[in-house]
Amino acid sequence: METKNAETVAVQALKKQRLDREFSWISREFNHFRTLADLDLENAPYKQAVDLGLVD
């Protein structure tokens, strides 16, 4: 029974570590979005142009 409990704790710790890593990536990837309008697909070409330095 102790072994099963230790395995469960180890698996849960690994899952938490992976989840924390995923949330960290998401927050880094999307930290430049300020509003829902930033996520709008109609704004995507404009945002791409701004990122490429084609528009001010």
Distance bins in CASP14 RR format, pairs under 12 A and 6 or more apart:
PFRMAT RR
TARGET T0000
AUTHOR 0000-0000-0000
RMODE 2
METHOD distances of the structure
MODEL  1
1 7 0 0 0 0 0 1 0 0 0 0 0
1 8 0 0 0 0 0 1 0 0 0 0 0
2 8 0 0 0 0 0 1 0 0 0 0 0
2 9 0 0 0 0 0 1 0 0 0 0 0
3 9 0 0 0 0 0 1 0 0 0 0 0
3 10 0 0 0 0 0 1 0 0 0 0 0
4 10 0 0 0 0 0 1 0 0 0 0 0
4 11 0 0 0 0 0 1 0 0 0 0 0
5 11 0 0 0 0 0 1 0 0 0 0 0
5 12 0 0 0 0 0 1 0 0 0 0 0
6 12 0 0 0 0 0 1 0 0 0 0 0
6 13 0 0 0 0 0 1 0 0 0 0 0
7 13 0 0 0 0 0 1 0 0 0 0 0
7 14 0 0 0 0 0 1 0 0 0 0 0
8 14 0 0 0 0 0 1 0 0 0 0 0
8 15 0 0 0 0 0 1 0 0 0 0 0
9 15 0 0 0 0 0 1 0 0 0 0 0
9 16 0 0 0 0 0 1 0 0 0 0 0
10 16 0 0 0 0 0 1 0 0 0 0 0
10 17 0 0 0 0 0 1 0 0 0 0 0
11 17 0 0 0 0 0 1 0 0 0 0 0
11 18 0 0 0 0 0 1 0 0 0 0 0
12 18 0 0 0 0 0 1 0 0 0 0 0
12 19 0 0 0 0 0 1 0 0 0 0 0
13 19 0 0 0 0 0 1 0 0 0 0 0
13 20 0 0 0 0 0 1 0 0 0 0 0
14 20 0 0 0 0 0 1 0 0 0 0 0
14 21 0 0 0 0 0 1 0 0 0 0 0
15 21 0 0 0 0 0 1 0 0 0 0 0
15 22 0 0 0 0 0 1 0 0 0 0 0
16 22 0 0 0 0 0 1 0 0 0 0 0
16 23 0 0 0 0 0 1 0 0 0 0 0
17 23 0 0 0 0 0 1 0 0 0 0 0
17 24 0 0 0 0 0 1 0 0 0 0 0
18 24 0 0 0 0 0 1 0 0 0 0 0
18 25 0 0 0 0 0 1 0 0 0 0 0
19 25 0 0 0 0 0 1 0 0 0 0 0
19 26 0 0 0 0 0 1 0 0 0 0 0
20 26 0 0 0 0 0 1 0 0 0 0 0
20 27 0 0 0 0 0 1 0 0 0 0 0
21 27 0 0 0 0 0 1 0 0 0 0 0
21 28 0 0 0 0 0 1 0 0 0 0 0
22 28 0 0 0 0 0 1 0 0 0 0 0
22 29 0 0 0 0 0 1 0 0 0 0 0
23 29 0 0 0 0 0 1 0 0 0 0 0
23 30 0 0 0 0 0 1 0 0 0 0 0
24 30 0 0 0 0 0 1 0 0 0 0 0
24 31 0 0 0 0 0 1 0 0 0 0 0
25 31 0 0 0 0 0 1 0 0 0 0 0
26 33 0 0 0 0 0 1 0 0 0 0 0
27 33 0 0 0 0 0 1 0 0 0 0 0
30 36 0 0 0 0 0 1 0 0 0 0 0
30 38 0 0 0 0 1 0 0 0 0 0 0
30 39 0 0 0 0 1 0 0 0 0 0 0
31 38 0 0 0 0 0 1 0 0 0 0 0
32 38 1 0 0 1 0 0 0 0 0 0 0
32 39 0 0 0 0 0 1 0 0 0 0 0
32 47 0 0 0 0 1 0 0 0 0 0 0
32 50 0 0 0 0 0 1 0 0 0 0 0
32 51 0 0 0 0 1 0 0 0 0 0 0
33 39 1 0 1 0 0 0 0 0 0 0 0
33 40 0 0 0 0 0 1 0 0 0 0 0
33 43 0 0 0 0 0 1 0 0 0 0 0
33 44 0 0 0 0 0 1 0 0 0 0 0
33 47 0 0 0 0 1 0 0 0 0 0 0
34 43 0 0 0 0 0 1 0 0 0 0 0
34 47 0 0 0 0 0 1 0 0 0 0 0
35 43 0 0 0 0 0 1 0 0 0 0 0
36 43 0 0 0 0 0 1 0 0 0 0 0
37 43 1 0 0 1 0 0 0 0 0 0 0
37 44 0 0 0 0 0 1 0 0 0 0 0
37 46 0 0 0 0 0 1 0 0 0 0 0
37 47 0 0 0 0 0 1 0 0 0 0 0
38 44 0 0 0 0 1 0 0 0 0 0 0
38 46 0 0 0 0 0 1 0 0 0 0 0
38 47 1 0 0 1 0 0 0 0 0 0 0
38 50 0 0 0 0 0 1 0 0 0 0 0
39 47 0 0 0 0 1 0 0 0 0 0 0
40 46 0 0 0 0 1 0 0 0 0 0 0
40 47 0 0 0 0 1 0 0 0 0 0 0
41 47 0 0 0 0 0 1 0 0 0 0 0
41 48 0 0 0 0 0 1 0 0 0 0 0
43 49 0 0 0 0 0 1 0 0 0 0 0
43 50 0 0 0 0 1 0 0 0 0 0 0
43 51 0 0 0 0 0 1 0 0 0 0 0
44 50 0 0 0 0 0 1 0 0 0 0 0
44 51 0 0 0 0 0 1 0 0 0 0 0
45 51 0 0 0 0 0 1 0 0 0 0 0
45 52 0 0 0 0 0 1 0 0 0 0 0
45 54 0 0 0 0 0 1 0 0 0 0 0
45 55 0 0 0 0 0 1 0 0 0 0 0
46 52 0 0 0 0 0 1 0 0 0 0 0
46 53 0 0 0 0 0 1 0 0 0 0 0
46 54 0 0 0 0 1 0 0 0 0 0 0
46 55 1 0 0 1 0 0 0 0 0 0 0
46 56 0 0 0 0 0 1 0 0 0 0 0
47 53 0 0 0 0 0 1 0 0 0 0 0
47 54 0 0 0 0 0 1 0 0 0 0 0
47 55 0 0 0 0 1 0 0 0 0 0 0
48 54 0 0 0 0 1 0 0 0 0 0 0
48 55 0 0 0 0 1 0 0 0 0 0 0
49 55 1 0 1 0 0 0 0 0 0 0 0
49 56 0 0 0 0 1 0 0 0 0 0 0
50 56 0 0 0 0 1 0 0 0 0 0 0
END
